[in-house]
Amino acid sequence: MKKVIYIETEDQVKAISSDLRMQILQCFKHGEASIAELAVRLGRSPQSLYHHVHMLVDAGVVVEHSVRRAGKRDEIVYEPAAMRIEIKHDPDKKQSRAALTKVAHSVLRTTRRDILESIDSGAIIKSGRRRNTQISRVDALLDRSQVQRIHHLFDEAWAIMDEAGGRGKRVPMTMTTVFFPSPNHQPEA
């Protein structure tokens, strides 16, 4: 499995800008799965997922991992094409701008839903030595080297997420990052 897949085409954007398809992608954090297993994880019927899984496959975001016997028939087992999805865009193109906005909206809606579920389950610890959650918003005037430093820190955090696993007690974690030039500040000349 690749570490990163870059979303560049309209079909890829369309595939991942659906809340349900984002939920399907999240189901793979528990490992590869058949449509029947995805249906159980999502509390939906398998029939309601076929179209969405195939749309993700057609866009190259999900791949067929293997085929296995399930009762009297074979079933396809799927996995994500990469551990992480990143969006490539050209801010000068109107279509690219719309696509980026659509995907960001879907990612943030999914993040909101996940945070609410974590709050409801009692999993979130916001302070103290056992803190496991960071939710904040900061606006700042940064120079180019500071922006590059922040990107480097994001890369380090993504590398930790990419190498997840190992021994001992593990806790499923989610990281959503949004870092962009703020419309609240005018760039300095």
Residue frames as qw, qx, qy, qz and C-alpha x, y, z in Angstrom:
[[0.000, 0.889, 0.458, 0.000, 0.00, 0.00, 0.00],
 [0.368, 0.535, -0.035, 0.760, 1.27, 3.46, -0.89],
 [0.274, -0.303, -0.497, 0.765, 1.76, 6.04, 1.86],
 [0.184, 0.525, 0.180, -0.812, -0.05, 8.86, 0.04],
 [0.364, 0.480, 0.681, 0.417, -2.50, 9.16, -2.83],
 [0.026, -0.279, 0.009, 0.960, -2.97, 12.57, -4.40],
 [0.358, 0.658, 0.646, -0.149, -6.48, 13.58, -5.38],
 [0.162, -0.320, 0.348, 0.866, -6.18, 15.35, -8.71],
 [0.070, -0.205, -0.734, -0.644, -9.08, 14.35, -10.96],
 [0.481, -0.203, -0.033, -0.852, -12.71, 15.38, -10.90],
 [0.792, -0.169, -0.536, -0.239, -13.76, 11.73, -10.39],
 [0.540, -0.035, -0.643, 0.542, -11.50, 11.45, -7.36],
 [0.096, -0.130, 0.288, -0.944, -12.88, 14.67, -5.88],
 [0.656, -0.191, -0.261, -0.682, -16.43, 13.49, -6.47],
 [0.742, -0.098, -0.662, 0.040, -15.62, 10.13, -4.89],
 [0.475, -0.141, -0.604, 0.624, -14.28, 11.54, -1.63],
 [0.106, -0.195, 0.116, -0.968, -16.57, 14.55, -1.24],
 [0.659, -0.384, -0.445, -0.469, -19.48, 12.40, -0.06],
 [0.457, -0.553, 0.493, -0.492, -19.99, 11.95, 3.68],
 [0.960, -0.073, 0.185, -0.196, -20.86, 8.28, 3.24],
 [0.832, 0.436, -0.233, 0.252, -17.80, 7.60, 1.11],
 [0.054, 0.678, -0.519, 0.517, -15.65, 9.38, 3.72],
 [0.724, -0.385, 0.403, -0.406, -17.20, 7.09, 6.35],
 [0.979, 0.199, -0.034, 0.006, -16.36, 4.08, 4.16],
 [0.526, 0.614, -0.421, 0.412, -12.74, 5.24, 3.92],
 [0.300, -0.612, 0.507, -0.528, -12.64, 5.62, 7.71],
 [0.942, -0.171, 0.128, -0.260, -13.84, 2.04, 8.15],
 [0.842, 0.383, -0.312, 0.218, -10.55, 0.86, 6.66],
 [0.057, -0.711, 0.544, -0.442, -8.65, 2.11, 9.71],
 [0.763, -0.297, 0.488, -0.303, -9.74, -1.23, 11.21],
 [0.417, -0.216, 0.827, 0.308, -8.19, -3.09, 8.27],
 [0.220, 0.059, -0.683, -0.694, -9.29, -4.30, 4.85],
 [0.443, 0.237, 0.660, -0.558, -12.96, -5.22, 4.50],
 [0.123, 0.328, 0.824, 0.445, -15.58, -6.68, 2.22],
 [0.267, -0.366, -0.237, -0.860, -18.75, -4.75, 1.44],
 [0.669, -0.489, -0.537, -0.159, -20.60, -6.97, 3.93],
 [0.600, -0.308, -0.405, 0.618, -18.09, -6.06, 6.66],
 [0.103, 0.146, 0.016, 0.984, -18.28, -2.37, 5.77],
 [0.444, -0.478, -0.447, -0.611, -22.07, -2.60, 6.04],
 [0.677, -0.495, -0.510, 0.191, -21.82, -4.03, 9.57],
 [0.465, -0.153, -0.226, 0.842, -19.31, -1.35, 10.62],
 [0.052, -0.126, -0.139, -0.981, -21.57, 1.39, 9.25],
 [0.292, 0.329, 0.716, -0.542, -24.89, -0.11, 10.32],
 [0.495, 0.459, -0.190, -0.713, -26.18, -0.12, 6.74],
 [0.904, 0.226, 0.349, -0.098, -27.27, -2.71, 4.22],
 [0.552, -0.220, 0.554, 0.583, -24.60, -4.03, 1.83],
 [0.420, 0.613, 0.573, 0.346, -26.83, -3.07, -1.11],
 [0.012, -0.986, -0.154, 0.066, -26.64, 0.58, -0.06],
 [0.413, -0.743, 0.364, 0.381, -22.82, 0.50, -0.27],
 [0.768, 0.195, 0.482, 0.375, -22.03, -1.20, -3.59],
 [0.392, 0.847, 0.195, 0.301, -22.34, 1.95, -5.69],
 [0.220, -0.953, 0.202, -0.055, -20.23, 3.99, -3.24],
 [0.707, -0.428, 0.491, 0.277, -17.45, 1.41, -2.90],
 [0.708, 0.370, 0.448, 0.402, -17.28, 0.99, -6.68],
 [0.199, 0.958, 0.061, 0.198, -17.09, 4.77, -7.10],
 [0.425, -0.813, 0.386, 0.099, -14.09, 4.82, -4.74],
 [0.763, -0.081, 0.550, 0.329, -12.51, 1.92, -6.68],
 [0.566, 0.686, 0.339, 0.307, -13.13, 3.61, -10.05],
 [0.016, 0.983, -0.110, 0.143, -11.46, 6.76, -8.71],
 [0.684, 0.374, -0.478, 0.405, -8.43, 4.74, -7.58],
 [0.278, -0.640, 0.388, -0.602, -8.91, 5.69, -3.92],
 [0.749, -0.244, 0.550, -0.278, -9.82, 2.12, -2.89],
 [0.392, 0.426, -0.757, -0.303, -8.41, -1.07, -4.43],
 [0.946, -0.123, -0.171, -0.246, -9.35, -4.73, -4.45],
 [0.296, -0.671, 0.662, -0.153, -7.07, -6.41, -1.92],
 [0.056, -0.161, 0.983, 0.065, -8.11, -10.03, -2.36],
 [0.700, -0.120, -0.353, -0.609, -10.98, -12.42, -2.94],
 [0.101, -0.190, 0.903, -0.372, -12.13, -14.84, -0.26],
 [0.358, -0.305, -0.839, -0.274, -14.80, -17.44, 0.22],
 [0.291, -0.074, 0.434, -0.849, -17.88, -16.27, 2.18],
 [0.713, 0.190, 0.492, -0.462, -20.31, -19.12, 2.54],
 [0.752, 0.322, 0.557, 0.144, -21.18, -20.37, -0.96],
 [0.492, 0.830, 0.134, 0.226, -19.79, -17.40, -2.84],
 [0.613, 0.033, -0.092, 0.784, -16.64, -15.37, -3.24],
 [0.078, -0.965, -0.240, 0.067, -16.43, -11.82, -1.94],
 [0.512, 0.576, -0.142, 0.621, -13.99, -9.08, -2.77],
 [0.552, -0.658, -0.242, 0.452, -11.98, -7.60, 0.07],
 [0.313, 0.839, 0.068, 0.440, -11.08, -3.91, -0.33],
 [0.575, -0.501, -0.167, 0.625, -8.47, -1.63, 1.17],
 [0.125, 0.945, -0.002, -0.301, -7.52, 2.02, 0.66],
 [0.758, 0.577, -0.074, 0.295, -5.04, 2.69, -2.13],
 [0.389, 0.463, -0.404, 0.686, -2.88, 4.62, 0.34],
 [0.416, -0.372, -0.647, 0.519, -2.57, 5.33, 4.04],
 [0.049, -0.595, -0.242, 0.765, -3.26, 9.04, 3.54],
 [0.392, 0.680, 0.517, 0.342, -5.17, 11.13, 1.03],
 [0.207, -0.518, -0.012, 0.830, -3.91, 14.57, -0.02],
 [0.455, 0.786, 0.416, -0.048, -5.55, 16.98, -2.41],
 [0.408, -0.114, 0.315, 0.850, -3.56, 18.60, -5.20],
 [0.240, 0.834, 0.490, -0.083, -5.11, 21.75, -6.51],
 [0.370, 0.214, 0.192, 0.883, -4.45, 24.82, -8.60],
 [0.028, -0.601, -0.506, 0.618, -5.98, 27.86, -6.85],
 [0.094, 0.351, -0.286, -0.887, -6.04, 29.74, -10.15],
 [0.251, -0.133, -0.810, -0.513, -8.53, 27.28, -11.66],
 [0.542, -0.230, 0.111, -0.801, -12.16, 27.77, -10.68],
 [0.871, -0.065, -0.411, -0.260, -12.90, 24.02, -10.95],
 [0.599, 0.122, -0.637, 0.471, -9.94, 23.18, -8.70],
 [0.111, -0.260, 0.395, -0.874, -11.06, 25.77, -6.16],
 [0.732, -0.187, -0.085, -0.650, -14.58, 24.33, -6.06],
 [0.843, 0.018, -0.538, 0.015, -13.21, 20.80, -5.70],
 [0.367, 0.200, -0.615, 0.669, -10.91, 21.76, -2.83],
 [0.360, -0.237, 0.267, -0.862, -13.78, 23.51, -1.04],
 [0.831, -0.111, -0.280, -0.468, -16.09, 20.52, -1.52],
 [0.763, 0.044, -0.597, 0.244, -13.56, 18.03, -0.16],
 [0.148, 0.233, -0.531, 0.801, -12.62, 20.29, 2.77],
 [0.571, -0.246, 0.063, -0.781, -16.31, 20.63, 3.63],
 [0.889, -0.083, -0.395, -0.217, -16.74, 16.87, 3.62],
 [0.591, 0.153, -0.613, 0.503, -13.60, 16.28, 5.71],
 [0.067, -0.244, 0.431, -0.866, -14.69, 18.84, 8.29],
 [0.734, -0.215, -0.101, -0.637, -18.25, 17.43, 8.46],
 [0.860, -0.016, -0.507, 0.049, -16.82, 13.96, 9.02],
 [0.370, 0.217, -0.566, 0.704, -14.44, 15.33, 11.66],
 [0.391, -0.307, 0.202, -0.844, -17.34, 17.05, 13.42],
 [0.866, -0.167, -0.271, -0.386, -19.31, 13.79, 13.50],
 [0.763, 0.084, -0.555, 0.321, -16.31, 11.86, 14.84],
 [0.104, 0.299, -0.479, 0.819, -15.64, 14.44, 17.56],
 [0.618, -0.291, 0.059, -0.728, -19.27, 14.27, 18.69],
 [0.910, -0.077, -0.390, -0.120, -19.08, 10.46, 18.83],
 [0.572, 0.191, -0.562, 0.566, -15.84, 10.66, 20.84],
 [0.201, -0.333, 0.340, -0.856, -17.39, 13.15, 23.27],
 [0.787, -0.222, -0.108, -0.566, -20.50, 10.99, 23.66],
 [0.890, 0.000, -0.448, 0.084, -18.37, 7.88, 24.31],
 [0.591, -0.798, 0.110, 0.048, -16.28, 9.67, 26.93],
 [0.878, 0.140, 0.056, 0.454, -13.07, 9.10, 24.97],
 [0.324, 0.737, -0.060, 0.591, -11.97, 12.74, 24.82],
 [0.608, -0.608, -0.224, 0.459, -9.61, 13.98, 27.53],
 [0.310, 0.886, 0.097, 0.332, -8.87, 17.69, 27.01],
 [0.047, -0.844, 0.387, -0.369, -6.40, 18.36, 29.84],
 [0.743, -0.527, 0.398, -0.112, -3.96, 16.85, 32.27],
 [0.275, -0.501, 0.781, 0.251, -1.29, 14.20, 31.78],
 [0.485, 0.199, 0.845, 0.102, -3.65, 11.88, 29.91],
 [0.381, 0.650, 0.012, -0.657, -4.77, 14.56, 27.43],
 [0.529, 0.090, 0.765, 0.356, -5.54, 12.94, 24.07],
 [0.328, 0.755, 0.531, 0.198, -7.26, 15.76, 22.21],
 [0.243, -0.354, 0.065, 0.901, -6.22, 19.08, 20.72],
 [0.242, 0.719, 0.579, 0.298, -8.86, 21.33, 19.21],
 [0.231, -0.667, -0.094, 0.703, -7.89, 24.92, 18.60],
 [0.489, 0.740, 0.298, 0.352, -7.85, 27.73, 16.12],
 [0.415, -0.627, 0.058, 0.657, -5.10, 30.31, 15.84],
 [0.505, 0.820, 0.145, 0.228, -4.61, 33.17, 13.40],
 [0.543, -0.629, 0.176, 0.527, -1.09, 34.60, 13.07],
 [0.445, 0.860, -0.223, -0.114, 1.14, 36.61, 10.76],
 [0.837, -0.277, 0.386, 0.272, 3.90, 34.21, 9.70],
 [0.178, 0.723, -0.507, -0.434, 6.91, 34.60, 7.47],
 [0.774, 0.360, -0.448, -0.266, 7.82, 32.03, 4.83],
 [0.311, 0.339, -0.841, 0.283, 10.28, 30.18, 7.10],
 [0.387, -0.076, 0.655, -0.645, 7.65, 29.85, 9.83],
 [0.807, 0.251, -0.022, -0.533, 5.13, 28.46, 7.34],
 [0.649, 0.398, -0.648, -0.035, 7.75, 25.96, 6.14],
 [0.001, -0.287, 0.825, -0.486, 8.51, 25.00, 9.76],
 [0.637, 0.051, 0.424, -0.641, 4.82, 24.31, 10.44],
 [0.825, 0.346, -0.291, -0.340, 4.61, 22.18, 7.29],
 [0.391, 0.402, -0.801, 0.210, 7.67, 20.27, 8.52],
 [0.293, -0.147, 0.730, -0.600, 5.94, 19.64, 11.87],
 [0.798, 0.209, 0.104, -0.556, 2.83, 18.43, 10.03],
 [0.689, 0.419, -0.579, -0.117, 5.04, 16.08, 8.00],
 [0.097, 0.313, -0.851, 0.410, 6.52, 14.73, 11.26],
 [0.548, 0.018, 0.532, -0.645, 3.05, 14.21, 12.75],
 [0.823, 0.330, -0.163, -0.432, 1.85, 12.47, 9.57],
 [0.472, 0.426, -0.768, 0.075, 4.94, 10.24, 9.67],
 [0.211, -0.167, 0.808, -0.524, 4.01, 9.17, 13.21],
 [0.721, 0.213, 0.281, -0.596, 0.45, 8.45, 12.07],
 [0.708, 0.462, -0.449, -0.290, 1.77, 6.53, 9.03],
 [0.385, 0.328, -0.837, 0.207, 3.96, 4.27, 11.17],
 [0.631, -0.340, 0.299, -0.630, 1.17, 3.56, 13.66],
 [0.909, -0.001, -0.405, -0.104, 1.19, 0.12, 15.15],
 [0.203, 0.503, -0.698, 0.467, 3.75, -1.63, 17.21],
 [0.482, -0.215, -0.817, 0.231, 3.44, -3.23, 20.61],
 [0.075, -0.172, -0.545, 0.817, 1.59, -2.33, 23.74],
 [0.197, 0.668, 0.644, -0.318, -1.74, -0.66, 24.26],
 [0.160, 0.091, 0.413, 0.892, -2.84, 1.34, 21.23],
 [0.233, 0.610, 0.509, -0.561, -5.67, 3.83, 20.97],
 [0.429, 0.537, 0.539, 0.487, -7.29, 4.69, 17.64],
 [0.140, -0.625, -0.096, 0.762, -6.59, 8.35, 16.88],
 [0.470, 0.710, 0.434, 0.294, -7.67, 10.72, 14.11],
 [0.297, -0.486, 0.063, 0.820, -5.79, 13.77, 12.87],
 [0.391, 0.775, 0.436, 0.236, -7.42, 16.35, 10.64],
 [0.385, -0.409, 0.040, 0.827, -5.28, 19.29, 9.57],
 [0.318, 0.838, 0.363, 0.254, -6.34, 22.51, 7.94],
 [0.433, -0.558, 0.073, 0.704, -3.65, 25.14, 7.47],
 [0.421, 0.617, 0.464, 0.476, -4.19, 27.99, 5.03],
 [0.186, 0.150, -0.046, 0.970, -3.66, 31.73, 4.48],
 [0.013, -0.566, -0.687, 0.456, -6.22, 33.46, 6.66],
 [0.156, 0.665, 0.443, 0.580, -8.67, 35.83, 5.01],
 [0.388, -0.866, -0.289, 0.124, -8.57, 37.84, 8.28],
 [0.439, -0.661, 0.232, 0.563, -5.05, 39.13, 7.64],
 [0.579, 0.809, -0.081, -0.063, -3.70, 40.95, 4.64],
 [0.875, 0.004, 0.019, 0.483, -0.28, 39.68, 3.51],
 [0.253, -0.824, 0.139, 0.488, 2.58, 42.05, 4.08],
 [0.607, 0.782, -0.124, -0.070, 4.29, 43.43, 0.98]]
